[in-house]
Amino acid sequence: MADFSSGLVHWAADTWGSVDIPFVGTAFIRSFREHHIDPTAITRHDWIETNGDNSMLATILFGYSSYTFLASTPAAILDGYSVSCFLFSFGIFVSLTNQIHKWSHTYSKLPSIVTFLQDYHVILPKQHHRIHHISPHETYYCITTGWLNHPLEKLQFWKQLEKYIEKLTGFKPRDDDMDWAKGKIIQ
């Protein structure tokens, strides 16, 4: 679920909107689009800059889980145990998604456990993520484990979703990509 969620957010920020959209444009879209121009910039970010936004979102899940645990009877806790475990693990993976993504762009001094997890495809491997960074950046959006990238590509999931949204709204996907590529958009 975290892999799909990371892909959905990544796809949306890469594909739709512009940096001119209040708050969302400068807070989200800009960093995703700039990442295609300088993919290793993420490796120069500290822990907070890399993981802060995702960790804040995960805090909502952890807060809800904590409240449910404290406000529930022991029987209700047992009844909701599988949901609680799911929410906890989902929150952990959401909070670590950008760190995992950062590691996929880091080519030296990675902890051996990270290299091991990448080599065995437990987290997003470098060579797997490289596919997304081939222009026009229209594929392999999932950046937690990358496990869903191949099946979603085979189903043409993102292309079909783009066609549906374009038909529904009239907006074209990646409408300002050429401006980004030519360096016309600088904010």
N, C-alpha and C positions, 0 to 999 in steps of 0.2 A: 504494500500500500504506500509506503514512503517513497519507493522508487517511482511509482506511477504519479504520486503527488508532485515529486520533484520534476518529473517530465512535463506534467501539465502546466506548472508555474513557468518552467523554462521555455516551453513552447509558446505560451501566451505572451511572455515578455519579449521573446525573439520575433514574434510574428505580428502582433497587433499593437496599435497605439503609437504614440510618439513621446519624446521627452517634453513636449509642450503641455501634456496633460498635468494639471495641478497635482502635486504630491506624488501620485503614482509614477508619473513620467520621470521625475528627478530621483525619486527614491528607489524605483525598481527598474524601469525600462532602460534608463541610461546605463546602468552598470552592466546589464545583460548585453546591450549592443556594443558597448566599449570593450567588453570581454573578447569579442570577435576580432577587434583591431589589435589588442594586446593581450593574448591569452595567458601570458605568464604574470600579468599584473597582480592577479589574485595571490600569487606566491609571495608578494611583498607586503601583504596585509597582515596585521597582527591578529591574535585570536578573537578579539572583540569585533573588529571590523569584518572578519571572515564569518563568524558564527552568531553575532549579536541578533540580527533580525530573525533568523530561524529559531534561536533559543527563546526569544520573546514569544513567538508563536507556540512553541512547545510548552512554555510556562502555563499557558491557558489549559492545555491538556493535563499537566501535572496538578494545577490548582483544582480543576474539576475532579480529578481522581482523588486528591487529598480530601476535598470537601465530602465527596461521596463516602469515602472510608470513615471519616470522623462522624458523619451524620447518620450512618446506617447501622442497623442491627447486625450482629454476627451472622445471622441467617441470610440477610440481604447481601452482605459482603460475599458470602460463599456463592450465592446465586449469581452475582455479577462478576465473579472472579475472572472468567475468560475475557470478558469485555475490559476489565481493569488491566489485565495483562497485555491485551492488544493495545490499549491506549498508552500504556507505559512504554512498550517497545516502539510503537509508532512515534511517540514523543522523542525518544532517544535518537532514533534514526533521522527524524526531521531536524533535530538540533545539530546533528553531525553531518548533514548532507553537504553543506558548503565546505566543511573541513575535508570530507572525502573527495569532493570536487577539486579542492586546492591540491590535495595529494596527487591527483591525476595529472596535474601540471607541474609537479615538483620532480626534478630529475636528479637530485643529489641529496644526500643527508637525510633520507627518510628513515624512520625507525624500522628495524628489521621486521617487526610484527606487521607494519603497514604494507611493506613489500610482499610479505607472505600472504596477507589477505588479498592484495591485488593479484598476485600470481595465481591464486586459487579462486579468483572471481567472487570472493565474498563481498568485497567492496569494488567500486568502479576502477577497473584497470586503465593504465595510461593508454595502451594501444587501442583499447575499445573506445575510449572517449575521443581519441584523435579523429575518428570518423566524423564526429559532429563538427569539428573545426575545419573541415574541407568546405570551401565556399560552394553553394550558397547557404550553408548552415541550416538545412531543412530536415534533418534526420537525427536520430539517436539523442533525444532530449533528456532521457532519464539519467540522473547523475548520482544516485545513491549507490545502487549495486550495478545498474546497467542491464539487469536481467531481462527487463521488459522491452528493451530497444529492438531486438531482432523480431520478436513476435509482432510488436506494434508496426514495425516497418513492413513485414510480410502482409499484414492486414491493411496496409496503407491508411492506418488510423488517423495520423495527423493530416494527411492530404485530404481525406474524406471530410474530416472535421472542418478544415479550412474551406472546402467547397461549400459545405452546408452553411457556415457562418457568412461567407461572401454572398451566397444566394439570399440568405435571410436579411442581411444588413446592407449589402452593397459595398462594404469595405473590402479592399484588396489586401491579402496577406503580404507582409514585408514591403509595404508601400514605400517606405523611405530608406530601404536598404542601400540603394545606389548613392544616396546622399551621404550615408555613413561611410561607405566604401571610398568615396572621393574626398572624405574629410570635410564635407560642407557643414556637418552638424557638430558644433563645438560649443559646449556650455559650461 
